[in-house]
Amino acid sequence: MHDLLASLHDETYKFAILLVIPLIRTSNFDLTMKAIAVRPGTPNSVHERDIPMPTLEIIPDGKGILVKVLKVGVDATDREINDALYGNPPPGDDYLVLGHESFGVVQAVGPNVRSVKPGDYVTATVRRPGGSIYDQIGTYDMTSEETYYERGINLLHGYLTEYFVDHENYIVRVPKGLKHLHVLMEPMSCAAKAIQQAYEAQRRMKVWSPKRAFVLGAGQIGLLSTLVLRLKGLEVFTLARAKGPHLKSSIVEGMEATYVSTSETTLEELAKKVGKADLIIDATGSSSIAFNAMEALGHNGVLVWTSITGGKHVTEVRSDKINIEWVLGNKLLVGSVNANREHFESGIKDMAVGEVMYPSVLEKILTNPVDGLSNYKEMMRLLVEDNSALKVYVNVADE
């Protein structure tokens, strides 16, 4: 059936097919679609498989949205899930569909949907609510429960497939003018949240006006954090190992920030040269760098950790020095993971402003397209072997 849908160019016929999907599902006809999945707990188990085609009827209140997947971004999270470092399948399944960075076009909506219509470009949030009070008020990214639900990561299937259905609450419209940035919406939401959390936490200071920021890591989160901070007017230093000039340094400089190669200037040396930071965003994926950053933070400053480190690395820190400086300096450490709808929306707004302020810069992040779900082996190869692959994404389908 997915081949039939793809072959229909007349929107009337395509819509008719979508309307009869629920009827087909209740008959003896097996309606399936392609997906890329892993068997959680089994290293290097990524594979292509057929899974059931979703329908609007799975959302009970008439607020379901059927999305045709156009592109899906993949990152270190997908690689680590394939390495069996974490991730669990949904109850009743022995597989987990990968992909948490979605971009698609609405195909059909339930009768009570008001925020989008067929033909709109959309992305979708990743985490879904559990039972805590934080989950119930829409801040499901701040759940107090040990068990969390994330599409493509833990207990919920992801977006690396041909279609998905989700509730209106979790579908975020993407302006047509930003469709060329497609899979950057999800990582942008994480950057937006990390910085928003820093400012929210620093309300404790009554008056807090940061001037200088260090961004550790020049991957997608680091670069997008650089954008958000520049739009806030901060002097930003973005640090990574590689010596410039190269793509990452050109993106940083294109946003009027300063690129610093830690191969030439260490974080400690930078802090001595320009002064300690009021705000530090760690997006390196290295726990040792995350801890070392504690010594580069200034008085009344905030350090935000966004890195997910699933390994067993052990590092030494100068704990006495850090302890006394942090207590006497009223410093703060904040952990930030995932994002909710509010962060997606604010991130999209920042991307729109960023496109005006720094034209054509963000698009440079999208470095490595992979055509078609069937090329999942190349997708994984890029994630594992190609250190120059800044953003890998799969072109799942044309519009």
Beta strands, then each sheet from edge to edge (+ up, - down):
strand 1: 32-38
strand 2: 47-52
strand 3: 64-74
strand 4: 96-97
strand 5: 101-109
strand 6: 121-124
strand 7: 127-128
strand 8: 149-151
strand 9: 155-156
strand 10: 163-167
strand 11: 171-173
strand 12: 212-216
strand 13: 235-240
strand 14: 258-261
strand 15: 277-282
strand 16: 297-305
strand 17: 332-335
strand 18: 368-371
strand 19: 392-395
sheet 1: 2+ 1- 4+
sheet 2: 10+ 3- 5+ 6- 11+
sheet 3: 10+ 3- 19+ 18+
sheet 4: 7+ 8- 9-
sheet 5: 14+ 13+ 12+ 15+ 16+ 17+
end
